[in-house]
Amino acid sequence: MDKSAMRSSFLTKRTQLNPQRVSQGSLQICEHLLGFILEQATSQVCLFKSIKNEPRLEFLAEILFERLPLGLPVVLSDKEMEFHRWKRNDVLKTNKWGIPEPSPRRAPKMVPDERTVVVIPCLAVDKKGIRLGFGKGYYDIYLAKYPQVVSIAVAFDEFIVDELPLDDWDKPVQWIGSEKGLLKPSRE
């Protein structure tokens, strides 16, 4: 099965999850992420606003708003994305893909360092840390530009698979977050 067919299959499966499953799984994922973030000497956290039944990170954001700088992705061009500061009451604008993002004119750009945690959405992720996203490559480009960040792909348990196809530009994540906890991918 090619990546396009896999995307369609995983997205269909995820959109069919019932709301209670999404809420409960999201809460468990957030609890594990919170524990990890607070145990580290984290400087800032880059999150995402959930769409299409992705794990919802609002619970995590509510706890972290007062503790650490938070950011959301802003798409600047067909191949460029950066994170901008996000505060609790910020007005977000919906981009052309239906994803809420801060205004780059009002919200400062976040400069990542080795203590920056970047939580990354995906349709699926394999046990080696290879993600299957929507195919635009924004996160792969970001991780190539900022390899020092702590990258965590989050997915519900049923979207963690044994193996996904790997292209030259795919950047594996350092951690996988699910309801069961955080898993360090194998690199074999």
C-alpha positions, 0 to 999 in steps of 0.5 A: 500500500502506498503512502496516499492509500495509507493516509486515507485508511488511517484517517478513515479509521481515526475519524470513526473513533467515538468521542468518548474514546478520543476524550479518554485517550487524549486525557491519558496521553496528556497525563503522560506528556505532562509527567515527561515535560515536568521531569525534564528541564523543559524550556518551552513546549510546542503543541498543535490544535487538534483536527480530525480526531487527533489527540486533543491537547487542551488539558495539557495546555491548560496546565502548562499555560502558567508554567512554560511558554507554549507555541503553536505552528504557523505555516508560512509557505508551502515548505516552511512552518515555525512555532509562535507563542500561544497564550490562553486567551489569544485569538487564533486564525484558521489557516487554509487547512482548517488548523487554528494558528496564532498571528505571526504579526502579534505572537513572537516566534519561538526560538527552539533549543535542546530543551524545547519539546515539540509534540507532533501530530500524525496519522500513524507512527511506527515503532522506529519513530517514523510518522505518517502525516498528511504529506506536506512535510512541514514537521520533517522540514522543521526537525531537519532544521532544528534537530536539537529539539525533543520530538514526540509524536502522539497517537492513539494506541491503534495507530502505532504500527510495526513499520511504515514506508520511509522516504529520504526526507522523513525524520524519525521522532525521539519519542512516541506518546500514547495512552500507554505512556512514552515509548523510545523508538527502536532504531534497528 
